[in-house]
Amino acid sequence: MTMDGPILPDGEFTVNEMLRMQQALQDQYRQIWEGISPAIGQNKLLWMVGEIGEVIDIVKKNGGENASRDPALRSRLTEEMCDVLMYFCDTLLCYGISSQELKRAYVEKFQRNMKRW
């Protein structure tokens, strides 16, 4: 996988790929970004919440139907969702949470929720 060209022309986009790409960004900008460590995890979470706010603004100001159907709004919405995922991946990197660990916890939570109501 190269970081310069298309990652996957077709197919699924995995958490592992996102983590590798996010690590490459962190490596690229390590001299100017705050870095990745448990001490920085809270900052990444706060940045992620800010990006979630930008997603909410698009939907709130334009309505969910418009945001999902209008090509320009959908593009903005998708880009902001990418920002959310990037900070989410940074947070995983900060705390050393692997995709396997995330999957295990996600499946367990899913199974509990399936029996919840």
Sine and cosine of phi, psi and omega as CSV:
sin_phi,cos_phi,sin_psi,cos_psi,sin_omega,cos_omega
0.00,0.00,0.78,-0.63,0.08,-1.00
-0.98,-0.21,0.46,-0.89,0.01,-1.00
-1.00,-0.01,-0.16,0.99,-0.05,-1.00
-1.00,-0.02,-0.59,0.81,-0.08,-1.00
-0.98,-0.21,-0.13,-0.99,0.04,-1.00
-0.86,0.51,0.68,-0.73,-0.01,-1.00
-0.99,0.17,-0.81,0.59,0.01,-1.00
-0.68,-0.73,0.95,-0.32,0.03,-1.00
-0.89,0.45,-0.59,0.81,0.04,-1.00
-0.62,-0.78,0.29,-0.96,0.09,-1.00
0.96,-0.27,-0.03,-1.00,-0.05,-1.00
-0.98,0.22,0.47,-0.88,0.05,-1.00
-0.95,-0.31,0.90,-0.44,-0.16,-0.99
-0.99,-0.14,0.32,-0.95,0.08,-1.00
-0.88,0.48,-0.64,0.77,0.03,-1.00
-0.85,0.52,-0.68,0.74,0.02,-1.00
-0.90,0.43,-0.68,0.73,0.02,-1.00
-0.88,0.48,-0.67,0.74,0.01,-1.00
-0.90,0.43,-0.67,0.74,0.03,-1.00
-0.90,0.44,-0.68,0.74,0.00,-1.00
-0.91,0.42,-0.66,0.75,0.00,-1.00
-0.92,0.40,-0.62,0.79,0.07,-1.00
-0.90,0.44,-0.63,0.78,0.05,-1.00
-0.89,0.46,-0.66,0.76,0.07,-1.00
-0.89,0.46,-0.69,0.72,0.02,-1.00
-0.88,0.48,-0.68,0.74,0.03,-1.00
-0.90,0.43,-0.68,0.73,-0.02,-1.00
-0.86,0.50,-0.64,0.77,-0.13,-0.99
-0.92,-0.39,0.38,0.92,-0.07,-1.00
-0.86,0.52,-0.44,0.90,0.00,-1.00
-0.97,0.25,-0.37,0.93,-0.06,-1.00
-0.87,-0.50,-0.32,0.95,0.05,-1.00
-1.00,-0.02,0.29,-0.96,-0.10,-1.00
-0.96,0.27,-0.20,0.98,0.07,-1.00
0.99,-0.12,-0.07,-1.00,-0.05,-1.00
-0.78,-0.63,0.88,-0.47,0.06,-1.00
-0.21,-0.98,0.30,-0.96,0.05,-1.00
-0.84,0.55,-0.55,0.84,0.01,-1.00
-0.92,0.40,-0.42,0.91,-0.02,-1.00
-1.00,-0.06,-0.22,0.98,-0.06,-1.00
-0.80,0.60,-0.66,0.75,0.00,-1.00
-0.88,0.47,-0.64,0.77,0.04,-1.00
-0.88,0.48,-0.68,0.73,0.00,-1.00
-0.89,0.45,-0.63,0.77,0.05,-1.00
-0.89,0.45,-0.66,0.75,0.02,-1.00
-0.91,0.41,-0.66,0.75,0.07,-1.00
-0.88,0.47,-0.63,0.78,0.01,-1.00
-0.90,0.44,-0.67,0.75,0.03,-1.00
-0.88,0.48,-0.63,0.77,0.06,-1.00
-0.87,0.49,-0.66,0.75,0.02,-1.00
-0.93,0.37,-0.58,0.81,0.08,-1.00
-0.88,0.47,-0.62,0.79,0.08,-1.00
-0.86,0.51,-0.62,0.79,0.04,-1.00
-0.92,0.39,-0.60,0.80,0.08,-1.00
-0.89,0.45,-0.73,0.69,-0.01,-1.00
-0.87,0.49,-0.66,0.75,0.01,-1.00
-0.86,0.52,-0.67,0.74,0.00,-1.00
-0.88,0.48,-0.72,0.69,-0.04,-1.00
-0.94,0.35,-0.69,0.73,-0.04,-1.00
-0.90,0.44,-0.69,0.73,-0.06,-1.00
-0.97,0.24,-0.43,0.90,-0.11,-0.99
-0.89,-0.47,-0.20,0.98,-0.08,-1.00
0.99,0.12,0.54,-0.84,-0.04,-1.00
-0.89,0.45,-0.63,0.77,0.01,-1.00
-0.89,0.45,-0.73,0.68,0.02,-1.00
-0.90,0.44,-0.68,0.74,-0.02,-1.00
-0.89,0.45,-0.49,0.87,-0.02,-1.00
-1.00,0.00,-0.35,0.93,-0.08,-1.00
-0.96,-0.27,-0.59,0.81,-0.03,-1.00
-0.95,0.30,0.85,-0.53,-0.09,-1.00
-0.83,0.55,-0.66,0.75,-0.02,-1.00
-0.93,0.37,-0.69,0.72,0.03,-1.00
-0.91,0.41,-0.67,0.74,0.01,-1.00
-0.87,0.49,-0.64,0.77,0.04,-1.00
-0.89,0.46,-0.70,0.71,0.05,-1.00
-0.90,0.45,-0.69,0.72,0.01,-1.00
-0.86,0.50,-0.72,0.70,0.00,-1.00
-0.90,0.44,-0.67,0.74,0.02,-1.00
-0.89,0.46,-0.67,0.74,0.02,-1.00
-0.92,0.39,-0.58,0.82,0.08,-1.00
-0.90,0.44,-0.57,0.82,0.08,-1.00
-0.89,0.46,-0.66,0.75,0.05,-1.00
-0.86,0.50,-0.67,0.75,0.05,-1.00
-0.86,0.51,-0.74,0.67,-0.01,-1.00
-0.90,0.43,-0.58,0.81,0.02,-1.00
-0.90,0.44,-0.71,0.71,0.05,-1.00
-0.93,0.36,-0.54,0.84,0.09,-1.00
-0.87,0.49,-0.73,0.68,0.02,-1.00
-0.90,0.43,-0.65,0.76,0.09,-1.00
-0.84,0.55,-0.66,0.75,0.01,-1.00
-0.90,0.44,-0.69,0.72,0.07,-1.00
-0.85,0.52,-0.69,0.73,0.02,-1.00
-0.89,0.45,-0.66,0.75,0.00,-1.00
-0.84,0.54,-0.66,0.75,-0.06,-1.00
-0.99,-0.14,0.07,1.00,0.06,-1.00
0.92,0.40,0.53,0.85,0.01,-1.00
-1.00,0.04,0.88,-0.48,-0.03,-1.00
-0.99,0.13,0.25,-0.97,0.05,-1.00
-0.90,0.43,-0.56,0.83,0.03,-1.00
-0.92,0.40,-0.67,0.74,0.03,-1.00
-0.90,0.43,-0.67,0.74,0.03,-1.00
-0.89,0.45,-0.70,0.71,0.00,-1.00
-0.88,0.48,-0.71,0.71,-0.01,-1.00
-0.86,0.51,-0.74,0.68,0.00,-1.00
-0.91,0.41,-0.63,0.78,0.00,-1.00
-0.90,0.44,-0.71,0.70,0.00,-1.00
-0.90,0.44,-0.69,0.73,0.03,-1.00
-0.88,0.48,-0.70,0.72,0.02,-1.00
-0.90,0.43,-0.67,0.74,0.05,-1.00
-0.85,0.53,-0.74,0.68,-0.03,-1.00
-0.89,0.45,-0.65,0.76,0.06,-1.00
-0.89,0.45,-0.68,0.73,-0.02,-1.00
-0.92,0.38,-0.52,0.85,0.02,-1.00
-0.91,0.42,-0.39,0.92,-0.02,-1.00
-0.97,-0.26,0.03,1.00,-0.17,-0.99
-0.95,0.30,-0.71,0.70,-0.08,-1.00
-0.88,-0.48,0.00,0.00,0.00,0.00
